[in-house]
């Protein structure tokens, strides 16, 4: 196969780099992407494919992402598969970067994009060993050091890592959200309008909403409930996003206000956690989180197992074996989905108001399409609500 234009014949480098974890563990490797220093929470993603969608997912802001698949970069990068306008990861860890790029859709190499975006990475380390350590010790603060920063003493590097921000208690919505509102027109038969609170929304999500007949009004995370209601939407949607849901009180208050006005709601990922808080449930930080495109989730209503795409380090604290009563006055709530690996709550369904949410990413970018039906369910809920209130 021929190499894509612009990709070098061998992406490997002998320049040293080191991954340093806050517990003192060190992994020596080779510089990859940009040179320098980066700090963030070390996490691992288990997807065998879809590294471009992972890199451009705003939910990964503040995190140094390690791919568990050993060979990364062989299909290059393109403009079509971007899930946002830029790469969001704080750093990138791979075992074996592809030496050549061979794909008819590729426009440039992964290494070139990382370098241009200033993303410091590391390659050539035993990613399986790091994954096993993070599964035991949990996600933790970390740093990648290359170039002149690789020459810092081990003690200096560790001090920098331990001086970094903890993900718990961190609000990153303002970092990833749009600053200006914009609209995507409905495709096909129009069924109404939906306000999308951009907490780190992915391009595919907006596309699927528009394809279901919604005028999609994407708004900044700083919008107020009064401003949302003044737009007279037919529904509200909270997107995925990074950070601790416990640090987003303002968004919880916004959601409670709009739910009390009877506005239908659909939330994914961060939006699931914020619905939980609005209903009166708590959230907590997972030891190492769910990240990848191969998580088995049980749909309690149908008994079907869905293979789903995940990216979350926090989870909802709600009972999966019974219907609960919302302490905030929203009626009965059931856990609709849960993860078969660890019984983590993966979805909520309100029985007395038009609202539901899931913890995983039904837009399947990248990943399986098992959960794509949820966008149809949202459309049906909005149509039914409009007919009831006509």
N, C-alpha and C positions, 0 to 999 in steps of 0.2 A: 504494500500500500504506500501511496505517496504521502509525504509529510505536508501538513497544512502550511501555507505560506506564512512566514513570520515566526514560526516556531523553530527553536534551535534544534540541532541534531542531537544534543544531549543536555537535558536540563539540570543534570547533577552538578554539584559544586563541592569543593573540598573545604570551603570556608566553614569554620566551626560555629556552632550554635548550641545553646543549652536550654532545656526546659527545667524550671525550678518550681517545685510545689511548696506550699507554705509549711508543710510538716518537715521540710528539709530534704526531701527526695530530689535527686538531680538525674537528668537523662541527657547525655551528650549526643549531639547529632550534627546535621549540616544545615547551613543557612538556606532558607527557602522563601521566595517572595522578596519583600522589602527587608533591608537590614536595619538593625537598631534594637529597640526595647519596646515590649508591650506587656501590659498587665491585664488580668481578667480572671474570671472564674473558669477553671479547667473542667470541661465536660466532654463526654463522648457521644457520637452519633453513629447508629448502627446500620444506616442505609448502605446498601451495596452500590446504589446509583444515586444521582441527584445532588451531587456536590454543589452545582451552581445554584440550585434552588436553596440549599442550606446556607450558602455564603451570603445570599441576597435576602434572606428572611430577616426582617427587623427584630424578630423575637430573640435572635442570637446576639443582640447588642450587649456589650460588656462581657462577653464570654470568649474564651480561647477554646475553639472546637477541634476535637480530635476525631478523625474518621477511623472507624474500626476496620473498614475494608482496606486491604493493604496497598492496592494499586489505584492511584487517584490521578486524574488529569488527562487520561487518554482520549477523551472526546472533546477536549478543549472548552472554549467558552463562546457564547453567541449572545446576540441582543434579544432573541426571542424568548429565552428561558429565564430572563431576569424577573425575580419576584418583587423587586423594588428598583429604585434608580441607582443603587450603589451596593457595595459589599459592606455588611454590618458587623461581621465577627471581629472581635478584638485581636485575634490571632488564629493561626491555622496549623494543625499538626497532621502530618501524613507519614506513612512508613516509606513507600516507594513512589515518588512522583514519576509520572510517565516521561520517558525520554523523548518521545515524539507525540505529535497530535495527529490523529488520523480519523477524521469524521467529516462527511460532506456538509454538515451544518456548522462546523466550527469556523469562527472568524479570527480567533487568536488563542494563545495558550493561557492556561490557568496561571502559570508562573508570571507571565507578563501582566495579567490583570491584577494579581496580588501586589506586584511591585508598583504598578501605576497607582493603585489605591492606597499605597503605604501600609499594607497589611504585613506585619512581621510574622514569618512562619518558621517551622523547623521540620526537617525530614530526616529519615535514616535512623529513627529510634524505634525501640520495640513497643509499638502501640498496644500490643496485646498485654504486655506487662503493665503498662500504665493504666489500661482499662481495668484490669483485675485489681489494681491498687485502688482506683477510684471507686470501684464497686464495693470494696471493703471499708475504705476510709471515708468515702463520700466526696462529692464535688467540693473543690476548695480553691482558694486564691492561688494564682500561679503567675509565672512570667516567662517570656521567651527573650533570650538575649543573644544577639549576633552583632557582627561588625565590631565597632569599638566597645560596645556594651558587653561583648563576650569576654573582654579582658578585665572586667571588674572582678574583684575577689568574690569568692563564694559567699562570704559573710555580707558583703555589700548587696549582692543580688538578692539574698534571702531577706534582708531588711526592706528592700524595695517591694518585694512580693508581700510581705506581712504588713506593709504600710498601705496596701491597696484597699479598695472599697469591698465590703462584704455585700453579697447579693441580697441577703435578708435585710429588709427595711429600705431597699433601694427603689426609688421611683424613677423609671427611665422613659415614661410615656412622652414627656416633653422633648426628649432627645430624638425620638423616631417619628413622631407625628407630623403630618403636613402642617404648614403654617398658614396656608390659604385653602379655603374651601373650593371644591371643584365638583363637577357633575358628569356622570356617564349616562347617556340616554338609554332608555329601555330598548331592547331588541325584540322584534316580533310583537305579539299582542301585549299591550301595556296593561298591567294589573294595578299599578300604583307607584308610590314613591317610598324609598327607605333612606333614612339618615344613617350613615355609617360613621361611628365614632372611630377615628383612626388612632389606634393605640400601637400601631405597627403593622398595618394591614398589608396583605399580599395581593399582588396584581391579579392572580387567578381568582381570588375571592370576589373581587369587584366584577370580574368578567362573568362569573357564574350567576351573580345576582342580576346583572343586566340581562343575561340570557333568559332569566325567568320572568322578564317583563317589568322589571323595576327601573324607574329613574333613580340612579344611585347618587345620592348627595353625600360626598365625603367631607367631613368637617374636622377641624382641629380638636385635639383632646382638651383644649381650654374652653370649649363652648359650655354654656350654662343650660340648665333644663328649660328655662324660660325661652332661650333662643331656639332650642330644639322644637319646643311646642309651637312657637311662632311660625315655624316652617310648615306646620300642618301636615306632617308626614303620615303615611299609612302604617309605618313600622319603624322600629329602631334596631340597629345591629351594632354590637360591640365586637371589635376584631381581636385577633391575637396580639401579643406584644410582650416585651421583656419586663423584668423587674418583679418586685414583690407585690402581690395584690393587697396585702395588708397595709401598703403605703399609698393606696389610691382612694382615700376616703371621699374625695370630691366626686369621683366617678360613681361611687356607690350611692351617694346622695342624689346625683343626677338620675341614676337608674330608678331609684325608689320613687322619685317624683313622677317620672314618666310612666312607670308601671301603675301608679295610683290613678293616672289619667286614662288608663285602659289601653295604652299603646302596645301593640304586639311586639314581642322581643325575641331575637335570636342572637346568641353569643357563642363564640368559639374560643377555646384556649383561655386567654386572659379574660375574655368575656364570660366564660363559664364560671371562673373564680369570682368575678365581680357580681354575677347574678347570685351566686351562693351567699356572698356577704350581704347583698341587698335583701335576701330572704331571711337572713339571721344566722346562717351557718358560718363556721370558721374556715380558715385555710392554714396550711402548714407546709414547711419545706421538706421535700423528699431528700433522701440520702444522696442519690446520684441522678434522679430524674428519669424521664422517658424522652429519648431523642432518637429518631429514626423513622423508617417507613414500614416497619414489620411488627407492630404491636397488636396482639390479639385482644379484641374487645367484645364482650357479650352484650347484645341488645336484648334486654330482659323481656320486651314486649313480643318479640318474634322468636327468641331462642337462637337466633343466628349469631355466628361468630364472624366479626368483620376484622380484616387485617387493615390497620389504620396507620396514618402518619402522625407522629407525636413530636412535640418540642415544648416540654414544660418541666420546670424544676420545683413547682409548687402544686399543691393538690387541695381538693375540697374535703372538709371533714363533715361527712354526713353518713347516716346508716344506709347500707345497701340492701338490707333485708326487710324493710318496712316503709310504709308511707309516713312522712313526718308532717308536722304542722309548722308553718312559718311563724317564727316569733315576731315578725314585723307585720303580721296581719294580711298576708297574701294567700292564705288558705293552705291546702294540702300540696305537698311536694314529694315526688318520688325520684330516687336515683334510677335513671333510665338505662345507663350503660356502666359497666365496670371492667377493669383490666383483668384478664385471666392470669397474668403473671403474678400480680401482687394485690389484687382486689381493690386497687385505687379507683375512686369515683371518676368516671369518664363522661358523665352526662346527667343533666337534671331536667325534669319535666314538671311543670306546674299544672295541677289538675283543676284549679279554679280561676286562673287567669291565663291569657294567651301568651305564654312565655316558655321557652326551652333553651337548652344550651348543651354543647358538648366540649370536652376537654381537648379532643384531638383536632386535626386539620382536615375537614371533609373536602377541601378544594383539591386535595391529592397532588400537590406540587412540591417536591416530586413524591410519587407514591401511588399506592393502589387506589382504585376508584370505588371501593366497596361502600363508602359513606357519602357518595355524591348525592344520594337520594334526599339528604337532609335539606338541600336547597329547594327541592320540590315540596317537601313537607312545610317549609317556611312559607312558600308561595301559597299553598293550600290553606294554611292557618290565616294568612292575611286576607285572602279572598273570603273565607268563611266569616271572619270578623267584620269585614265591610258589609257583607250581606245581612249579618245579624243586626248591625247598627244602621242599616239603610232606612 
